[in-house]
């Protein structure tokens, strides 16, 4: 295949120029203005003029729900959603049923993904047995089985000594540790961000400190053990500041941000947050309509996630952390749930929303189209940065690399419609939203797995 006439952006090699990309035998064969000259006569030629060609996007935070929860999502449907979103590689979390805490479950998922998956699926293993936070999982055996990291995502190890031992073992096997930062004794049974809107709506609060205490714990343990610790889906201004200061001291700590946390605020639970486009300029943004209180609060369970949507101040801090490099990776925390689970009172609905198909557009709209972040810098957070953290041989268009390629149109306007989703679940707050920016072709191993 020859991708001809596009703007090629490869942050791993510092390339941002008009060029052709030649793919042969599942690998990148050549990149440059003369790549077409090296192509055989029978090559498939794809005109990508006016489009951006970049390394295949990587999402390091996805819940595929298989095994055990296939009513919500399967490897087949989850990878179909990933392909539609422009993602060629995804990293699945271990909170399945049974959890991914042993080599047999790792093997099951890898075999099923090889057979049914449209994109590359990398597996994480649990930190503790049954994700119960009481006894370490067999970390060495999990590494041997092929996991790329360990995490109890969806849960958080509360025992600090146990977490220290997990980090020490992980370092022996050169595995990064990813952590869902939540202090249970602080959060208790909170269901939304503790602040004005939780009080106004009469819902139990989930304080920002409940995240920040574990972020501080992880920084101290990363400094003590020298193990790479990655703080997942950070949501508060305090977490960003803690991470910023720790990174300046050279501590091996990193963090990620999810689009819902830098697009929405806790006002969305009341339905008091609206989409707007500024004066037809093509610049999109989001504003909170506080302090006006809606006559009929929505209590929309599709904006219930863990950690919860935070205040406007927290949202701005997350954006600043992305822009200055404190938060070096973007991920979706794609967490599908069946309709019947979400169609209950807010208190009883499960945490989580889907995100694979909207995260690229939302990131472009909130970061690139608002001129907060350049396109190459944004692509870096979806490609080489997660590949570097997880030691994946992905995220680049250098000759010889796997031919995982995303072709996108940063300016394409479209509406996210429920019936067009590839996921098995529909728990997204973004249906009906006008979007700007879209993947139009997803190539995995040299083969087109989805195109507009």
N, C-alpha and C positions, 0 to 999 in steps of 0.2 A: 504494500500500500504506500502511496505517495501523497502526503498531505501538502498541498501546494498553495502558496500565496498568503499564508497566515502570519500573524504576529506571534513569534515564538518567545515564550517567557520561561526560562529555566533558572530559578534562583540558585540551584545547587552549583551551576557553572557560571552564574552572573550574566547569562544571555538574555537579552531583550531586544529583538530585532526582527525585521521581516526575513523569513527564511522558509525553506521547505524541510519536511521531515520524511525520511525514507525508512520504512519498516520492512524487515525481511526475516523470515523464520522466527517470528515472535520476539525479535530484538530490534533496538534502534540501530539502523545501519549507518545513517549519515544525517547530519543536521547542518543546514547552511544554504546559501543561494545556489550552490552548485549540486545540491543533493539529487535533484532531478536528473542530472547528467549521468549519475551512477545507477539509475533505475533501469531494470530490464524493460523491454518493449511491451511486455504483457502485464505490467504492473497496474494495479487498480489506482486510478488517479482521482483524488478527492479535492475539489476546489474549496478551500477554507478562507478565501479572500474576505477581509473585514472581520475575521474571527480571531480569537486568541487560542493558541495551542500551547498546552503546558503539561508537565508531568501529571500522571494520573493522581487525582486527589485521594488523600488518605484520611479516614475518620477513625480515630483511635478510641472511640467511646460509643459502642453500639450494643444494644440488647437484642439478640436474635431469638431469645425465648425457647430455643430448641436445645436440648430435649425437655419434654415435660409440660411445656406451655404453648403448644402449637396452635391453640385457639386464638392466641394473640398475634403470633408471627411464626414463620418458619425460615429456615435458611434460604429456601427458594424465594419466598416473598420479600424477605429482608434484603437479600442481595439484588433483587429486581428494583426495589426502592432506591438502593444505593446507586445502581447504574443510572437510573433516571436523574438522580441528583448530581451525576458527574463523578462519582467515587469509584475508583478501581480497586481499592483495598479498604477493608474495614476490620476493626479489632473487636471481637465479641467479648462481652463481660461474662463472669462465671456464675451469676446468680440464677442459674437454671434449676430444673428439678429432675434429677438430682444435680447438685452443684458441680462445677468443674473442679473437683478437689482430688482427682486421681487420674493416673495415665489412661485408664480405660475410657473415661468420658472424653478426654482430649482426643484420643484416637477416633472415637465415634464421630465427633464433630468434624474433624479434619477429613475423614472419609466421606461423610455426607456432603460437606462443602465442595470437595473435589468432584462429586458426582452431580450435585444439584445447583451449586452456586454459580451465579453469573459473574461474580467478581472474586478477587482474592480474599479469603477469610483467614485472619490470624487469631489465635486463641490465647486468652489469658487464663491463668489458674488462680484458685483461691489462696489467700494467705492462710486461712484456718480451715480446719475440717468442718464441712457442712456450713461454712460461713457463719459459724456460731461464735467466733471470737474467743474460744477457750483453749484450743489445742492446734499447734501448727500443722498445716497440710504437708505432705511429703514434697518439699520444694525441689529437691534434687531430681526426684522422679518426674515431677511435672516438667522441669527443664528438659530432661532427656526425652520426654514425650513430645516436646515441640512448642511449649508455651513461650510467649515473647515478653511476658510480664506477669506479676502477681498482684491481685487486688481482691478485696472483699466488697467491691462496689455494690451499692444498695444497702450495705452495712458498714460499720466502722469499728475497728478493733479498739476497745476501750481500755484494755489492760496495757499500760505503757511498757512494762517489762516484756510482755509477749511481743509487742510491736518491735521493740529493740532487737529481740532474738530473730524475728522475721527478717529485719533489715540485715543482720549479720549473716544469716544463711543466704539471703538473696545475693549479697555481695560475693559470696564464694562462687556462685553460679552465674555471675555477671547478668543478673536480672534486675531491671528497674522495678520499683514498688510504686504502684498507683493507689491513692487513698481517697476515699469518700470521707470528707472532713465533717464530722458531726459528733458533738459531745452530747450523749444521750441525757446526762443529768441536767444539762442546761436546756436542751430542746424539749424534753419530756414528750408531751403529746401535741406539740404545736403543728398547725396545718398550713399556716401562711406567715409571711414576714411580720414580726412584731413591730407595730408602729401605728400610725394614724388609721390606716385602713383596717387593720385587724380589730382595733377598738371600735371603729364605726360600724363594722359588719358583724361584730359579736363573735369573731372566730379566735381560736386559741393561737397565740403568737409563737413563732419560731425565731428566737433572737439571733442577730448577727453574731453575737459573741459565741454562740454554739458552734459556729464554723471556725471562727478565729482562734479559739483555744486549741483545736486540733491542728490547725495550720502551724501555730507556734510550737506545739509538741513535735510535729514532723520536722520542722526546721532544726530543733535541738537534737533530735535523733539522727537526722542526716549529717549534722556536723559531728556528732559523736562517732558514728559508724563509717562515714564516708560513702554510704550507699546513696545512689540516685533515687530520690523520692519525688514523685509527681503528684501534685494536689489536683484532684479532678474537679471539674465544674465549679470554679470559684465564683462567688456571687456578691461579696461585700467589699466595701472600701478598705476596711481594716485588714482583710486577707491580702489585698493587693499591696498595701503598704508593708506588711510583714514580709511578703515575698520579695519586694523591691529591695528592702534593706538587707535581707539574707543573701540575695544574689550579689550585691555589692561586696559582701564579705567572702565571696567565693564558695559558698555552701552549695553542694550538689542538689539543688531543689528547683523544681519547675512547676508551672501551673497552666491550666487551660481555661478557656472561656467558651460558653455556649451561646448561640445567637439569641435565645429567649431571654437571657440575662442582660444582654446589651441592647435589646430592642424594646422589651416590655418592662413595666414596673408593677408593683403590687396593686396599683389602681385598676389593673385589668381584671382583678377578681370581682370588682364592683361593676365592671363594664364601663369604667370612666377613663378609658384610654383609646384614642382614635388615631387612625392613619390619616396623613395629609401629604399633599404635594404642593410645594411652594411655587405659586404664581406661574405654573406651567413651565418652570425652568428645568424640569426633569430631575430636580433634587428631591429626594424623598426623606422623610423623617417621621418621628413619632412624638406626640406630646401628651402630657397628662392634663386632664381637665379639672384637677383639684383646684380650689377646695369644694367645688360644686358637687353635691352628693346626688347620684341618680335616683329618680323617683322609685325605680324598681331595680335594685342591684341584681346583677346577673348571677353571682355565685357560680361562675363558669368553671366546672371541674376540669376543663381542658387547659386551664392555666394553673392547675395545681401540680407542682413538681417539687423535687427535693434535690438541692436546696431550693427554697421558694423564690419567686420574683421579689426583688428588693425595692428600695426607695429610688427616687430619681438621682439622689446623690450617689448611691451605690452603683447605679447604672453608668453614670458618668465616670466614676472611678475605674470601672471595668474597661470602658472604652480607652481611657488614658493608659491603663496598664497594657492593653493590646498595642496601642500606638507606640509606647516607649519600649516595648519588648519585654516588659516584666511577665506578661502572659504571652508565651511564644507559640502556643498551639491553640487551634480552634477545633472543637468537636461538637457533635450534636446531642449526645446523651439520648439517642433515639430509644424511646421506652414505650413500645406499643402496649395498649390494653384494649380489651374487647369493649364494645359499646355498653353492654349491660353492667360492666364494672364501673364505668364513668357516669352512668345515668342514675346516680343516687345523690343523696345529700352531700354537700362539700366535705363535711367531716369524715365521711365513710369512703369516699372515692380514693383509689390508689394514686400515688404520686407518679408523674411522668407524662411526657408528650412525645409524639413522633417528631422527627426532624431531618431525616436524611434528604428529603426532596426539597426542603426549603432553606437549608443552612447556607448554601452558596449564595442564593439570591439575597437573603437577609443580611449576610455579611457584606456583600457588594453594596447594598443600599445604605446600610448604616455606617460603613467604614470608607468605602471607595468613592461612592457617588457624593458623599458629603465632604470629600477631600480631606478626610482625617488620615487616610493611609493609602499609599501607592498600590497599584495593582500587583506589582512584583512582590512587595512586602506581604500583601494579603495572601497571594498564592504560596509564598514560603511557609505560612502558618498551616497550610493544608497539605504540604508535600514534604520538603526536606526536613522541616522541624520535627514532625512526628516520626519520620523515618530514622532520624538521628537518635531520638530518645529510645526507640524500641529496637535499634540496631537492625533495621530492615534494609535490604538491598533494593530499595524503591525510592521514588521521589526525585528522579532525575531523567533527563533526556540525553545523557551522554552516550555516544556510540558504544554498543555492547550491553547497555542496560536493557532490562525487560521492557517490552513495548507496551507499557501501560500509559495511555495518553488521554487527556481530557480536552475536548474542543468546546469552547464556551463563547457566548456572545454577551459581554458585560452590559450591553444596552438593550437587550431584548426585553420588551414589556409583555407580561402575561399574567393570567389570573390563576391562582392555585385552587384547583377544583377537586372535590372529594372523589368524583368518579374517575379522575385521571391518575389516581395514586396507585403505585405498585405495591404498597404495603397492605398487609391483611387487616390492620387496625386503622382507625380514623380519629384518634384522639389528638388532634392538632387544633390550636386556636387560630391558625392562619388561613383556613379555608375562606375563599372569597376575597382574599387580600390581593390587591394589585402588586405585582412583583417587578423588579427590574434587574435583569441579569439571569442567564440560564445556560446550563450545559446543553449542548446540542448533539454531541456525539461522545460516547464513552467506549474506549478501546482497551481491551485487556489481553495481554499476550499477543498483540497484533491483530486481534479479531474484534470487530465492532459488536458489542453486546447490547447497545441501545443507541438509537439516534432519533432526533426530533423528526 
